[in-house]
Amino acid sequence: MARYALGLVLKKSDPGQALALFDEAGELAAAVHNFWWHGIALMEAAATRAVHGDPAEAARALVVVLDHWERVGDTTQQWLNLRYVVRLLQRVGAEGDAAALHACLVAAGKPSLLGPPVGDASRGDPRAAEARAVAHARAALGRVASSSVRA
């Protein structure tokens, strides 16, 4: 937890050091089978890479986090991770994919980085919305990871 907390303090001023701390925090948590802290550290590292790192590497890291929360069954953290996916998609100019994930977030009544819903804000089934969002995120991240797009 200390490495994770220090990473949070450093992520804007020294993202490289923060990433090293998040990665180490994740490894330590995994070693003792603390799946929640492991996932939190993985997610923060991926989110930091989405803002400060190579987009393709960030996309691959976000897929690892999607897999982790799906395996652990933590939908709350999965929705937070999907917001980080939206941030990366915006960064690389994938506005259509970002808008599609925004629609999934809105359908499930979740906050989105793209702001409040426009037009009909009716909500659907959150589980179905999550499944659509995760599937769309995987596809979009696959495109980012395989492209040579650089921010």
RONUMI-252672 format. One record per residue: x, y, z of N, C-alpha, C in turn; residue in three letters. Coordinates in steps of 0.02 Angstrom, whole numbers, plus 32768, in hexadecimal, padded with zeros to 4 digits. Layout:
N
XYZXYZXYZala...
//
This chain:
151
802A7FC58000800080008000802C803E8000met8065803B802180918075802480AC80867FDFala80BF80537FB980D980607F7680A3807D7F49arg806780637F50802E807C7F2A802180C67F3Ctyr802080D67F7C8012811A7F938049814A7F7Aala808781357F7E80BE81607F6580B781697F19leu80A381357EF68097813B7EAE8062816F7E9Fgly802D81707EC77FF981A37EBC801481E97EC5leu804081F27EF7805D82337F03808982497EC8val80AC821A7EAA80DD822A7E7680C282277E2Eleu808582107E23807082007DDF806E823C7DB1lys806382787DC9806382B37D9E80A982D17D96lys80CF82D17DCC811282F07DC9814882C17DAFser814082817DBB817382507DA58150820F7D92asp812D820F7D58810681D47D45812F81947D3Epro816D819A7D2A8198815F7D2481A3813D7D66gly81B381647D9A81BD81497DDD817B812E7DF8gln814581527DEA8103813B7E0280F280F77DE3ala810080EF7DA380F280AE7D82811A80767DA2leu815980837DB0818280507DD18164803D7E15ala814C806E7E3A812E80617E7B80EC803B7E74leu80C2804E7E448083802A7E3A80917FE27E26phe80C17FD87DF980D17F947DE380EA7F6A7E1Dasp81157F887E47812E7F637E8180F67F547EB2glu80CA7F847EBD80917F7A7EEB80657F407ED1ala805B7F3E7E9080337F097E7380537EC57E7Cgly80947EC27E7180B97E837E7980B67E6A7EC2glu80BF7E987EF080BD7E857F3780777E6D7F4Bleu80437E8F7F347FFF7E7B7F447FEF7E367F25ala80057E2C7EE87FF97DEB7EC7801D7DB37EECala80587DC17F07807F7D8E7F2A805C7D747F68ala80317D9E7F86800D7D887FC27FC37D7D7FB2val7FB37D787F727F6F7D6A7F5B7F3B7D9D7F71his7F517DDC7F767F227E127F857F0A7E2D7F41asn7ED57E0F7F287EBE7E1D7EE57EA37E637EDCphe7E867E7F7F117E6B7EC37F0B7EA57EF57F05trp7ED67EF37F327F0E7F227F2D7F367F167EEDtrp7F3C7ED87ED97F5E7EC97E9B7F3C7EED7E61his7EFA7EE67E5E7ED47F077E297ED77F527E2Cgly7ED47F6E7E687ED87FB77E707F1B7FD07E56ile7F517FAD7E677F937FC27E507F9A7FBA7E04ala7F817F837DEA7F817F797DA17F5B7FB17D7Eleu7F207FC27D9A7EF57FF47D7B7F1580397D7Dmet7F33804B7DB57F52808D7DBA7F8E80927D8Bglu7FB3805C7D857FEC805C7D567FD280647D0Fala7F9E803F7CFD7F8180447CBA7F66808A7CADala7F4480A77CDF7F2980EB7CD87F60811E7CCEala7F9781157CF27FD081437CEB7FEF813B7CA6thr7FF680FD7C8F801080F27C4B7FE181117C16arg7FA0810F7C247F6F812B7BF47F7881767BECala7F9181977C1F7F9A81E07C1C7FE281F17C08val801381CD7C22805981E17C1A808481B27BF0his806A81787BDF809481467BBE8083813A7B76gly80A181067B5C809580F07B18804D80D67B13asp802580EF7AE47FDF80D97ADF7FD6808E7AD5pro800180707AAD7FFA80287AA1800880017AE1ala803B80157B06804A7FF47B4580117FFF7B77glu7FF6803C7B787FBE804B7BA57F8280207B93ala7F7580187B537F3C7FEF7B3D7F437FA77B55ala7F7F7F8C7B4E7F8B7F477B657F827F427BB1arg7F9B7F747BD57F947F747C1E7F4A7F797C33ala7F237FA07C107EDC7FA67C207EB77F657C13leu7ECB7F407BE07EAD7EFE7BD47EBC7ECF7C0Dval7EF97ED07C267F0B7EA77C607EDE7EB87C9Bval7ED07EF87CA57EA57F0C7CDC7E5D7EF67CCFval7E447EFB7C917E017EE17C817DFD7E977C94leu7E307E727C817E327E2A7C907E327E1E7CDCasp7E597E457CFF7E607E3D7D477E1C7E477D6Ahis7DFB7E807D5C7DBC7E8D7D7F7D857E5D7D6Atrp7D897E457D2D7D587E127D177D637DD17D3Eglu7DA27DBE7D467DB37D817D6A7DA07D877DB4arg7DAE7DC17DD27DA07DCC7E197D567DD87E25val7D337DF37DF37CEC7E007DF97CDB7E427E1Agly7D087E737E157CFC7EB47E347CE37EE57DFFasp7CA17EEA7DFA7C847F157DC67C8F7F5F7DD5thr7C937F727E147C9F7FB97E247CE27FCF7E07thr7D157FA77E137D577FBA7DF87D5A7FB37DACgln7D347F847D917D327F7D7D487D177FBC7D28gln7CE17FD97D457CC680167D297CF8804F7D2Dtrp7D1C80537D647D5080877D6A7D85807D7D34leu7D99803F7D297DCA80317CF57DB080457CB0asn7D71803A7CA47D54804D7C637D5880997C58leu7D5480BF7C8E7D5D81077C887DA481177C72arg7DD580F27C8B7E1A80FC7C767E2380E97C2Dtyr7DFF80B77C167E0180A47BCF7DE880DF7BA5val7DB280FE7BBB7D9781397B977DCD816F7B92val7DF1817A7BC97E2581AE7BC97E5B819E7B94arg7E70815F7B917EA3814D7B5F7E8781557B19leu7E4A813F7B0E7E2C81447ACB7E28818D7AB5leu7E1781B97AE37E1682017AD27E5D82197AC1gln7E8E82037AE87ED382187ADD7EEB82067A97arg7ED881CC7A7E7EF181B67A3C7EC181CA7A03val7E8C81EF7A147E5F820779DF7E2B81D579C9gly7E2081A179F07DED816F79DF7DAA818579FCala7D9081BC79E27D5481DC79FD7D1681AF79F8glu7D11818979C17CD7815D79BA7CD6812779EFgly7D0F810979FC7D1380D67A307D0780F47A75asp7D2381307A817D1781517AC17CCD81607ACBala7CAB81777A967C6481857A9A7C3B81467AA6ala7C4E810F7A887C2A80D07A927C3180B87ADBala7C6C80BE7AF77C7580AB7B3D7C4F80DB7B6Bleu7C4F811B7B597C28814C7B7F7BDF81377B81his7BC481217B487B7E810C7B457B7280D07B74ala7BA180A27B777B9B80697BA57B9B807F7BEEcys7BC880AE7BFE7BCB80C87C427B8980E97C55leu7B6F81137C287B3081367C357AF781047C3Cval7AF680D17C127AC0809F7C157ABF807B7C58ala7AF980767C777AFD80547CB87AF880857CF2ala7AEF80C57CE37AEA80F77D177B2C81087D38gly7B6380FE7D147BA6810A7D2E7BC0814E7D14lys7BEB816F7D3B7C0981AD7D227C39819F7CE9pro7C3E81D07CBD7C6B81CA7C847C9782077C7Fser7CD381FD7C667D0082357C5B7CE782657C26leu7CB9824E7BFC7C9E82787BC77C6682A57BE0leu7C5582A07C1F7C2382CC7C3C7BDE82AC7C40gly7BAC82D57C4F7B6882BB7C577B4C82A37C15pro7B1A82777C197AFB825E7BDC7AD782967BB6pro7AD5828E7B757AB282BD7B4A7A74829A7B31val7A3B82BC7B3579FE829E7B1C79E1826D7B4Dgly79C882357B3479A782037B5E79D981E37B8Dasp79CE81EA7BCD79FB81CE7BFF79DF818F7C1Dala79B2816E7BF9799481317C1579CA80FD7C21ser79C180D87C5779F380A67C6979DB80617C56arg7A0B803A7C4279FD7FF47C327A167FC87C6Bgly7A1D7F897C5B7A367F577C8B7A817F637C95asp7A977F727CD37ADE7F807CDF7B0C7F467CCCpro7AF57F087CD77B1F7ECE7CC67B287EC97C7Barg7AF27ED37C567AF77ED17C0D7B227F0B7BF4ala7B197F457C127B427F807BFF7B8C7F737C0Dala7B9A7F537C467BE07F437C567BFD7F137C24glu7BD77EDF7C127BEF7EAE7BE17BFD7ED07B9Eala7BD07EFC7B897BDB7F217B4A7C197F4E7B4Farg7C1F7F707B887C577F9D7B927C997F787B91ala7C9D7F407BB47CDC7F1A7BB77CED7EFE7B72val7CBB7EE57B4E7CC87ECB7B0B7CE07F037ADDala7CBF7F3C7AE17CD47F747AB67D197F8D7ACAhis7D267F907B0B7D687FA67B227D9F7F787B0Aala7D937F377B0D7DC57F077AF57DD57F127AABarg7DA17F1B7A837DAA7F257A3B7DCF7F667A2Eala7DBA7F9C7A4F7DDA7FDD7A457E237FDC7A5Cala7E307FBE7A967E757FBA7AAE7EA07F8F7A81leu7E827F5C7A647EA77F337A347EBD7F5C79F8gly7E917F8879E17EA37FB479A97EDA7FE479BCarg7ED6800079F97F0A802F7A107F4D800A7A18val7F4A7FCF7A357F887FAA7A427FAB7F967A01ala7F847F8A79CD7FA27F74798E7FB17FAD795Eser7F9E7FE979707FA9802279437FEB80447954ser7FFE806F7929803B80977935802880DD7949ser7FE980E779617FD2812979767FF9813E79B3val8012817A79B28036819679EC801881D979FBarg800F81E67A3C7FF382277A518029825A7A53ala
//
